[in-house]
Amino acid sequence: MTTRRALHWVFKIGDRAQSVNFLRHLGMKVLRHEEFKEGCDASCNGPYQGRWSKTMIGYGVEDTNFVLELTYNYGIDKYELGNDFLGLHIESSDVFAAAKEEVTGNGSKMLESPDGYLFHLENKNASSGGPVAGITLASTNIQATVSFWSEILGLTVFDQSETSATLGIDQSQAYVKFVHQAEINHAKAYGRVAFSVPISVLADAEKLAIEKGFTILTPFVTLKTDGKADVSVVIFSDPDGYEICFVGDEGFRDLSQFDPEGSNLLDKAIDEDKSNEWFAKKGKSKSSA
């Protein structure tokens, strides 16, 4: 059993219903859904302390697929986009064929989610790790990025040039590609990438990062979820300020089990979220972040 895994990318979403419909249109399924009354101790929902929800959605169970985590903070309908996230890559001939968008010059199709995030569709057969092949992020210094992600986080460098680099745990799992960019603005919509590791690795990786002078956003902490497994995490910040979550594999495997009621729970939450209707009646609008 692989205990080091690429898990998911976190999107902050402002319109939960439209975002979910967009991803369902791409063939993704809701894997589990949770509602929270207050902010997360590891800032899972960003720097917000109010009510929020987390929806895991993807093409297969989290044990074997790289999936998406949709973070919805009640009362916020829009997040300022930065220039850090350059796209999510999906390799699937079926998803490619179903998309009505025109083919671009490099043979792919590019879609934009309701929140402005880019999705690149490739006309290829999905790998054993599922259709989500990887993500692309900007980097102001490729060598500094590679050093951190390989030496501190332990990822393998698949390829590297002066202007780009691709890393991952192994070739069967989702990759993280970096492309050089002069400046990076994470703005308010910044995401987070998560990996699972043996719980024994968490403290060692945190210690090494501190010794090398890197920032730890959330020191080792154990997060509790009612009725589910506790999970231990450490949140790192790389040289460009990207958030990376290392989570103990043992607890996360239990926590991340597919919930057959997840889709119904999400749809119920959307139906019960009357805030848009309330604000419309009062002649007000929801806030942006």
C-alpha positions as a Python dict, from the first residue, in 0.01 Angstrom:
ca = {
    (1, 'M'): (0, 0, 0),
    (2, 'T'): (138, 341, -102),
    (3, 'T'): (164, 569, 201),
    (4, 'R'): (289, 876, 15),
    (5, 'R'): (14, 1005, -209),
    (6, 'A'): (-83, 1319, -401),
    (7, 'L'): (-430, 1385, -260),
    (8, 'H'): (-605, 1700, -379),
    (9, 'W'): (-603, 2066, -471),
    (10, 'V'): (-822, 2311, -279),
    (11, 'F'): (-1042, 2559, -464),
    (12, 'K'): (-1224, 2840, -285),
    (13, 'I'): (-1562, 2875, -454),
    (14, 'G'): (-1813, 3158, -437),
    (15, 'D'): (-2113, 2999, -610),
    (16, 'R'): (-2136, 2646, -480),
    (17, 'A'): (-2422, 2535, -702),
    (18, 'Q'): (-2266, 2658, -1026),
    (19, 'S'): (-1922, 2523, -937),
    (20, 'V'): (-2058, 2177, -858),
    (21, 'N'): (-2266, 2173, -1176),
    (22, 'F'): (-1957, 2266, -1378),
    (23, 'L'): (-1757, 1978, -1232),
    (24, 'R'): (-2043, 1733, -1264),
    (25, 'H'): (-2062, 1833, -1630),
    (26, 'L'): (-1699, 1725, -1656),
    (27, 'G'): (-1798, 1386, -1521),
    (28, 'M'): (-1685, 1427, -1160),
    (29, 'K'): (-1877, 1276, -868),
    (30, 'V'): (-1926, 1403, -515),
    (31, 'L'): (-1720, 1179, -285),
    (32, 'R'): (-1812, 1333, 52),
    (33, 'H'): (-1951, 1654, 194),
    (34, 'E'): (-1915, 1817, 536),
    (35, 'E'): (-2058, 2129, 697),
    (36, 'F'): (-1874, 2323, 969),
    (37, 'K'): (-1998, 2589, 1209),
    (38, 'E'): (-1663, 2764, 1251),
    (39, 'G'): (-1319, 2798, 1093),
    (40, 'C'): (-1060, 2523, 1073),
    (41, 'D'): (-758, 2510, 1309),
    (42, 'A'): (-536, 2456, 1003),
    (43, 'S'): (-705, 2735, 801),
    (44, 'C'): (-854, 2472, 570),
    (45, 'N'): (-1116, 2726, 459),
    (46, 'G'): (-875, 3019, 444),
    (47, 'P'): (-855, 3303, 699),
    (48, 'Y'): (-1225, 3291, 781),
    (49, 'Q'): (-1389, 3197, 1109),
    (50, 'G'): (-1753, 3161, 1011),
    (51, 'R'): (-1967, 2879, 878),
    (52, 'W'): (-1824, 2688, 583),
    (53, 'S'): (-1844, 2361, 394),
    (54, 'K'): (-1602, 2118, 233),
    (55, 'T'): (-1689, 1906, -68),
    (56, 'M'): (-1456, 1644, -210),
    (57, 'I'): (-1526, 1577, -576),
    (58, 'G'): (-1344, 1378, -843),
    (59, 'Y'): (-1340, 1085, -1081),
    (60, 'G'): (-1287, 811, -824),
    (61, 'V'): (-1222, 735, -460),
    (62, 'E'): (-954, 936, -281),
    (63, 'D'): (-740, 626, -216),
    (64, 'T'): (-647, 610, -584),
    (65, 'N'): (-741, 944, -742),
    (66, 'F'): (-620, 1302, -719),
    (67, 'V'): (-938, 1496, -645),
    (68, 'L'): (-1061, 1848, -571),
    (69, 'E'): (-1160, 2000, -240),
    (70, 'L'): (-1422, 2274, -278),
    (71, 'T'): (-1421, 2521, 9),
    (72, 'Y'): (-1733, 2733, 43),
    (73, 'N'): (-1746, 3010, 301),
    (74, 'Y'): (-2104, 3117, 363),
    (75, 'G'): (-2162, 3483, 280),
    (76, 'I'): (-1873, 3515, 32),
    (77, 'D'): (-1974, 3490, -331),
    (78, 'K'): (-1648, 3587, -500),
    (79, 'Y'): (-1273, 3572, -439),
    (80, 'E'): (-1011, 3795, -597),
    (81, 'L'): (-812, 3582, -842),
    (82, 'G'): (-435, 3591, -848),
    (83, 'N'): (-195, 3474, -1118),
    (84, 'D'): (-52, 3178, -928),
    (85, 'F'): (-277, 2890, -1037),
    (86, 'L'): (-223, 2818, -1407),
    (87, 'G'): (-451, 2521, -1454),
    (88, 'L'): (-574, 2174, -1367),
    (89, 'H'): (-498, 1908, -1628),
    (90, 'I'): (-745, 1633, -1712),
    (91, 'E'): (-646, 1346, -1941),
    (92, 'S'): (-955, 1160, -2064),
    (93, 'S'): (-1077, 1097, -2416),
    (94, 'D'): (-1436, 1079, -2288),
    (95, 'V'): (-1421, 1411, -2101),
    (96, 'F'): (-1243, 1569, -2398),
    (97, 'A'): (-1508, 1450, -2644),
    (98, 'A'): (-1795, 1567, -2423),
    (99, 'A'): (-1659, 1923, -2394),
    (100, 'K'): (-1797, 2155, -2662),
    (101, 'E'): (-1511, 2406, -2642),
    (102, 'E'): (-1285, 2450, -2944),
    (103, 'V'): (-950, 2276, -2961),
    (104, 'T'): (-657, 2509, -2894),
    (105, 'G'): (-333, 2528, -3089),
    (106, 'N'): (-166, 2263, -2870),
    (107, 'G'): (-447, 2015, -2922),
    (108, 'S'): (-615, 2058, -2585),
    (109, 'K'): (-941, 2222, -2480),
    (110, 'M'): (-945, 2495, -2217),
    (111, 'L'): (-1241, 2563, -1989),
    (112, 'E'): (-1292, 2825, -1721),
    (113, 'S'): (-1487, 2739, -1408),
    (114, 'P'): (-1755, 2974, -1268),
    (115, 'D'): (-1492, 3107, -1026),
    (116, 'G'): (-1235, 3168, -1301),
    (117, 'Y'): (-1009, 2866, -1255),
    (118, 'L'): (-863, 2711, -1571),
    (119, 'F'): (-909, 2348, -1672),
    (120, 'H'): (-705, 2195, -1954),
    (121, 'L'): (-851, 1885, -2121),
    (122, 'E'): (-626, 1643, -2308),
    (123, 'N'): (-749, 1381, -2554),
    (124, 'K'): (-564, 1095, -2385),
    (125, 'N'): (-652, 781, -2195),
    (126, 'A'): (-657, 830, -1821),
    (127, 'S'): (-365, 683, -1627),
    (128, 'S'): (-396, 435, -1341),
    (129, 'G'): (-408, 736, -1108),
    (130, 'G'): (-727, 868, -1267),
    (131, 'P'): (-810, 1141, -1520),
    (132, 'V'): (-673, 1433, -1315),
    (133, 'A'): (-314, 1429, -1433),
    (134, 'G'): (-180, 1726, -1239),
    (135, 'I'): (-173, 2099, -1178),
    (136, 'T'): (42, 2384, -1306),
    (137, 'L'): (159, 2667, -1081),
    (138, 'A'): (376, 2973, -1135),
    (139, 'S'): (726, 3002, -989),
    (140, 'T'): (952, 3306, -961),
    (141, 'N'): (1262, 3089, -922),
    (142, 'I'): (1254, 2738, -1067),
    (143, 'Q'): (1569, 2619, -891),
    (144, 'A'): (1452, 2743, -550),
    (145, 'T'): (1115, 2577, -609),
    (146, 'V'): (1272, 2246, -709),
    (147, 'S'): (1506, 2250, -411),
    (148, 'F'): (1222, 2300, -166),
    (149, 'W'): (978, 2053, -316),
    (150, 'S'): (1240, 1780, -361),
    (151, 'E'): (1465, 1827, -57),
    (152, 'I'): (1208, 1937, 203),
    (153, 'L'): (892, 1769, 75),
    (154, 'G'): (1063, 1467, -79),
    (155, 'L'): (906, 1482, -426),
    (156, 'T'): (1082, 1339, -730),
    (157, 'V'): (1193, 1571, -1010),
    (158, 'F'): (1059, 1431, -1338),
    (159, 'D'): (1202, 1704, -1561),
    (160, 'Q'): (1355, 2048, -1522),
    (161, 'S'): (1469, 2336, -1741),
    (162, 'E'): (1546, 2703, -1682),
    (163, 'T'): (1178, 2794, -1726),
    (164, 'S'): (985, 2495, -1593),
    (165, 'A'): (994, 2184, -1377),
    (166, 'T'): (764, 1892, -1308),
    (167, 'L'): (765, 1698, -981),
    (168, 'G'): (559, 1430, -813),
    (169, 'I'): (566, 1132, -582),
    (170, 'D'): (588, 886, -871),
    (171, 'Q'): (482, 872, -1235),
    (172, 'S'): (153, 698, -1155),
    (173, 'Q'): (27, 991, -948),
    (174, 'A'): (-71, 1350, -1019),
    (175, 'Y'): (216, 1587, -1087),
    (176, 'V'): (286, 1946, -991),
    (177, 'K'): (433, 2149, -1277),
    (178, 'F'): (591, 2490, -1227),
    (179, 'V'): (635, 2751, -1499),
    (180, 'H'): (857, 3055, -1449),
    (181, 'Q'): (681, 3385, -1398),
    (182, 'A'): (839, 3717, -1295),
    (183, 'E'): (586, 3798, -1023),
    (184, 'I'): (324, 3603, -832),
    (185, 'N'): (8, 3738, -672),
    (186, 'H'): (-185, 3483, -468),
    (187, 'A'): (-467, 3733, -401),
    (188, 'K'): (-765, 3592, -206),
    (189, 'A'): (-845, 3285, -416),
    (190, 'Y'): (-518, 3107, -342),
    (191, 'G'): (-544, 2731, -309),
    (192, 'R'): (-356, 2455, -133),
    (193, 'V'): (-217, 2119, -241),
    (194, 'A'): (-227, 1816, -10),
    (195, 'F'): (-16, 1503, 15),
    (196, 'S'): (-43, 1211, 254),
    (197, 'V'): (268, 1073, 422),
    (198, 'P'): (331, 827, 705),
    (199, 'I'): (257, 1008, 1029),
    (200, 'S'): (618, 944, 1138),
    (201, 'V'): (734, 1168, 851),
    (202, 'L'): (531, 1474, 958),
    (203, 'A'): (750, 1585, 1248),
    (204, 'D'): (1075, 1514, 1059),
    (205, 'A'): (966, 1718, 756),
    (206, 'E'): (856, 2005, 978),
    (207, 'K'): (1187, 2000, 1165),
    (208, 'L'): (1389, 1999, 842),
    (209, 'A'): (1190, 2292, 699),
    (210, 'I'): (1248, 2496, 1013),
    (211, 'E'): (1621, 2414, 1015),
    (212, 'K'): (1646, 2533, 654),
    (213, 'G'): (1470, 2859, 737),
    (214, 'F'): (1135, 2792, 569),
    (215, 'T'): (797, 2900, 704),
    (216, 'I'): (559, 2661, 876),
    (217, 'L'): (208, 2801, 848),
    (218, 'T'): (53, 2540, 1078),
    (219, 'P'): (282, 2338, 1308),
    (220, 'F'): (197, 1975, 1373),
    (221, 'V'): (-165, 1962, 1486),
    (222, 'T'): (-429, 1692, 1514),
    (223, 'L'): (-766, 1790, 1369),
    (224, 'K'): (-1083, 1630, 1501),
    (225, 'T'): (-1398, 1564, 1297),
    (226, 'D'): (-1709, 1447, 1479),
    (227, 'G'): (-1781, 1083, 1406),
    (228, 'K'): (-1471, 1042, 1191),
    (229, 'A'): (-1100, 973, 1230),
    (230, 'D'): (-864, 1234, 1370),
    (231, 'V'): (-595, 1348, 1125),
    (232, 'S'): (-257, 1506, 1194),
    (233, 'V'): (-127, 1775, 959),
    (234, 'V'): (158, 2019, 901),
    (235, 'I'): (109, 2312, 662),
    (236, 'F'): (425, 2431, 482),
    (237, 'S'): (488, 2746, 280),
    (238, 'D'): (724, 2719, -16),
    (239, 'P'): (957, 2998, -140),
    (240, 'D'): (672, 3156, -341),
    (241, 'G'): (419, 3127, -60),
    (242, 'Y'): (224, 2824, -184),
    (243, 'E'): (51, 2628, 90),
    (244, 'I'): (132, 2257, 109),
    (245, 'C'): (-52, 2029, 348),
    (246, 'F'): (115, 1709, 469),
    (247, 'V'): (-141, 1485, 635),
    (248, 'G'): (-85, 1158, 818),
    (249, 'D'): (-181, 879, 580),
    (250, 'E'): (-319, 649, 846),
    (251, 'G'): (-593, 879, 973),
    (252, 'F'): (-666, 1033, 636),
    (253, 'R'): (-745, 698, 473),
    (254, 'D'): (-1019, 651, 731),
    (255, 'L'): (-1143, 1011, 712),
    (256, 'S'): (-1155, 1015, 332),
    (257, 'Q'): (-1370, 708, 274),
    (258, 'F'): (-1638, 754, 7),
    (259, 'D'): (-1972, 857, 151),
    (260, 'P'): (-2264, 734, -64),
    (261, 'E'): (-2478, 1008, 93),
    (262, 'G'): (-2227, 1282, 11),
    (263, 'S'): (-2403, 1399, -304),
    (264, 'N'): (-2741, 1413, -131),
    (265, 'L'): (-2592, 1601, 164),
    (266, 'L'): (-2441, 1859, -71),
    (267, 'D'): (-2761, 1905, -269),
    (268, 'K'): (-2957, 1946, 53),
    (269, 'A'): (-2710, 2207, 179),
    (270, 'I'): (-2739, 2399, -149),
    (271, 'D'): (-3119, 2391, -131),
    (272, 'E'): (-3114, 2511, 228),
    (273, 'D'): (-2870, 2793, 163),
    (274, 'K'): (-3118, 3076, 131),
    (275, 'S'): (-2866, 3354, 176),
    (276, 'N'): (-2872, 3463, -190),
    (277, 'E'): (-3251, 3487, -185),
    (278, 'W'): (-3245, 3675, 147),
    (279, 'F'): (-2992, 3929, 26),
    (280, 'A'): (-3181, 3978, -299),
    (281, 'K'): (-3502, 4051, -109),
    (282, 'K'): (-3320, 4301, 111),
    (283, 'G'): (-3162, 4471, -188),
    (284, 'K'): (-2814, 4377, -77),
    (285, 'S'): (-2539, 4165, -221),
    (286, 'K'): (-2311, 3907, -69),
    (287, 'S'): (-1953, 4008, 2),
    (288, 'S'): (-1641, 3946, -200),
    (289, 'A'): (-1303, 3850, -59),
}
